[in-house]
Structure formats: C-alpha cells, structure tokens
Amino acid sequence: MSETNSPLPRQVADAYVDELIALDPVTGTYLGVPESSRRLPDLSPSGQKALARLQRDTLARLDEAEGRPGADSDIERRCARLLRERLTAELAVHDADEGLRTVGNIATPAHSIREVFTVTPSQSDEDWEAIAERLRAVPTAYAGYREALALGLERKLYAPPRPTATFIGQLTEWADTGEGRGWFEDFAASGPDSLRAELDEAARAATAAVVELRDWMRDVYAPTIEGAPNTVGRERYARWARYFNGIDLDLDEAYAYGWAEYHRLLGEMKQEAEKILPGAATPWVALAHLDEHGHHIEGVDEVRDWLQGLMDEAIEKLDGTHFELAEPVRKVESRIAPPGGAAAPYYTPPSEDFSRPGRTWLPTMGQTRFPVYDLVSTWYHEGVPGHHLQLAQWTYVAGNLSRYQATIGMVSANAEGWALYAERLMDELGFLTDPEHRLGYLDAQMMRAARVIVDIGMHLELEIPADSPFHPGERWTPELAQEFFGSHSSRPADFVESELTRYLTIPGQAIGYKLGERAWLLGREKARERHGEAFDLKAWHMAALSQGALGLDDLVDELSAL
C-alpha cells in the first residue's frame, strides 16, 4: 500500500470497530447492525484470546498510522490517543486473566447476553426469526462463559463470594419469574403466533441453560471460592481504575477528595433538610419523612410516563438556551427495566441510525409507589441533559469523529462525570429550587462522594480519617462500607446491598462519577478563564459534547482549549 493510501488513526479505529462486531455481535446490536441480531459472542477462553489478538494487531496498525502524514491533526491525534489508551487498558485486564472471574450482580457476560434481547429489533416477523436464532445460541454462549469461570477455578482466580451469591440468586430469578417459566420464555411470549413453536422451543432451551449455569455456580463454583476475599487489593484495583477512568489515579488523593466532598455536601444537606423537617436529627431523617409524606407517583406505568414528561420538559427548556439539539437527539424514551437485575437505573444509547432511540430504564424492585425526590436529578443524570445528550450527540456527530470515538471507545468516568455534571448544571440553572428535589439531588451527590470513599477504602483497606463521624481510625471492610453507605443514603436496604455488591463486582467504576464531574468542572472553569466575558456556555457545551470519548487524562486539557 502506498504512503498516501495508508490508513490514518481514525481509519484504524473504525476498522477495529468492524472487526470487533464480527467477534462480538452484542456490541453490534447496540450499534444497530442488523446482521448481529442472530448471533452471540464466544465467551470462552478462546473467544477472549481472539479479542486480545485483535486488540494487539490494532495497536500495531496504530503504530504505523501515527507516522503517516496528517496523523498529527487534532482530530487524528485525539482518536489515536483514545484508541491506544483504551486497548492498552483492556489488554492489561485481559493479561491479568480478569475475564476468568467475571461474576457479580451487574456487567457480567451472563447479564450482557440477557440484556441484549431488550434492544434487539422486534418489530417484524423477520426480526423475530433472528431472535429465535439468537435464543438458540444462548446455551452455547453460557457454556463458553462457564468454561472461562472453570479455568479461573483451575488457576485459583476466584470471584468474590458475596457477588457470587447474589449472581446465583439472579440466575434463579431468571430461571423462574414466578409464572412457572423463565425470563427468556416471558420475552419470547410477545413474538408472533406464526413463530410460536419455534420461539417457545428456543426460549425453553435458553432457560435450561440458565438453570444449568445456576446449578453449576451453586454446587461447584460457590463452594470452591468459599473464604476467598471480597476485595481486590491495591494492584488489581489500580488496574481496574485505569480501565474505567482512563487515567492512572493517585488513589490516596482521590480518597481524600471523596472525604472533602462528603463534608461539603453534608453541610448543604443539613441546610436543605431544615426547610423540609425543622429540627431533623440528620438529613436522612428528613428524607425518610419524604418517603412517607413527600410528593410521589402511584403505579409503574404512571411513573414511566412521569419520567418521560420530565425529560420532554427538560429538552424543551434547554434546547436553544443552553444546548443546540439536533432533531434525532431530541427523542428519548422512558422504559421500565426487566426484573432480575441490579437496583440502579441506567441508560442505553441510540443505535447509530437512531432507529432505536436512547432509553432510560427504571428498575422497580417490586415497588408501585415512587417518591419523586430521588427521581428528578436521577433522570437529569440518566436522560436529559445527562447520558442521553452526550451519547446521542456523539452518535449524531460520528461522521466528524470516528465510529470508535462515538461509540465503543466510551470511557466510563467521562460519561458518568458528564451525567453528574448535568445534575449540578440543572441545580445551577434553577431547576432544583423545590426543597424536596434539591435535597434529593444533594443526596444523590452524597451517594457519589460516598462511592469514592467506600470503593477505594474497602478495596485498599484504608484507614477511616480521625475527623470522620463514622468509626474513625478503623480500617474499611465491606461490612463497614455497607453500614456507612446505608446511614448516608435515603435508598432502601435492598438498594444499598445491591450497590455494595456492585462495587465488589466492578471495582474502580463507581469512583468515576465524582472524579469525572471534577474533571468536567475544571475544564469548564479553565475555558471560562481563557475566554473571560466572551465565554459562551451553550457553545462550550456543544463543542464539549461533540468531541467524542476521552479518558480523564485527556479530558481537562481538551475541555480547557474549547
């Protein structure tokens, strides 16, 4: 190939996306690739090695591309740096055999297999034919996942016992939803009558695979790992923190920052709580009062519609004033999450052609009554102006970036940091003047500060500071972390337990919300200082949201230069 026809970094990145989709049709489905709907990935050790080979080959191609004429432009440079950082972080995780002990209550291969069906196209008979084929692939996919975990047992690479127990409980729920049939059978029941026999047979086989995995996890895996640590230690934690945050963190500084935010937020919460319940012993007493006496929504369908209205209202009020939204970005859907998952709400981005819009998902955890104080800022976070505006805007401007930057190159701390920044922005813009809503927002902020404290603290077994009102001088354990989190959160006990299990499942991810928000705020402040009175917040927002993915090691510099 001649020098002039050789690929530049963005072309290397997009070629990687194409090759990744061939290996991982789950990713293809989230991107809206029709051909992916029939298949599932190879989750076995061989499948993991194939992905690692692709990553190494891509890094070698990137080495060559960075030496080509034109590779030093800003857009090529940003893409190259992101691609190198992401693939290097992913390979570090692979080379440490972390894929042989991926067990927990969220973000495991087993969860991704189930959840991909919720975004697989299901409008036509042809779509359902593809779903039937994908359902038939579930047993092989789960067998590959089990093979990887079995190799982990052989090498004494154990998942934490607590998330393992939770995962077994989730598999039990997926196997029987209470109607004598499993989740896959419930899902297939909405398919067309013309394919009823085929769908039912495939769904029963998928449920049988869930039962087989559950029984093996219960009878073989769990007894083998009994007594293993629930925490990962500093070396593994640093590896995962790099993966989720795109930066080599000073973990002790980050831990201290979490405590500084804790003290700041506690002062603000006390002031706001006084407006709701004068004399309340703690802000969480005032929040408990709101659970009983505050504004609430009755009914699952009703809360879904209310959340849709909240996002629609935010779009109408923000578009043209603080953002400039393209028509496809203005569409977002509120959905109820399927049962059997974690307790936290989440967001799924639109397909690349916007045929599937961005969606927010609310796990009901069996509830039918929903206090709104903890939903308003959460939906600013998950929907508008949070995850939806960022990830849908990336999709909209993908042609100016690379497919990689707009989709799978996402760095968790960048996206979660933006979403937490979005909550703060709505407070700054006056959308949270209602004392209920603002105390709920501060409670959500406190939860993110507490995440930094307990996630780093318990995995590194750090000492609790002397000025802490909670067990000063002791060292963190998961049990202390759950007690601390529960006493500094309005969330119910099952949510708190699910959250702590999540931190044990995916160490280093939960800290990215607050650390990412800090990066966004610092980048905005530096840009404001550079422009002075000419600083245009709306223009800055749109430029910032049109950069695509960046790790935290890049984010502040790039935001400051806008």
Secondary structure, DSSP 4 states (H G I P E B T S, - for coil): --GGGSPPHHHHHHHHHHHHHHH-HHHHHHHT-GGGGG-----SHHHHHHHHHHHHHHHHHHHHHTTSTTTTSHHHHHHHHHHHHHHHHHHHHHHTTGGGS--SSSSSHHHHHHHHTTTS--SSHHHHHHHHHHHHHHHHHHHHHHHHHHHHHHTT-PPPHHHHHHHHHHHHHHH--SSSS-HHHHHHTTS-GGGHHHHHHHHHHHHHHHHHHHHHIIIIIHHHHTT--SS-HHHHHHHHHHHHHSS---HHHHHHHHHHHHHHHHHHHHHHHHHHSTT-SSHHHHHHHHHHHS-EEESHHHHHHHHHHHHHHHHHHHBTTTB---GGGG-EEEEEPPSSS-SS-EEEPPPTTSSS-EEEEE--TT--EEESTTTHHHHHHHTTTTHHHHHHHHHHTGGGS-HHHHTTT--HHHHHHHHHHHHHHHHHTTTT-SHHHHHHHHHHHHHHHHHHHHHHHHHHTPBPPTT-SSSTTPBP-HHHHHHHHHHT--S-HHHHHHHHHHHHHSTTTTTHHHHHHHHHHHHHHHHHHHHGGG--HHHHHHHHHTS----HHHHHHHHHT-
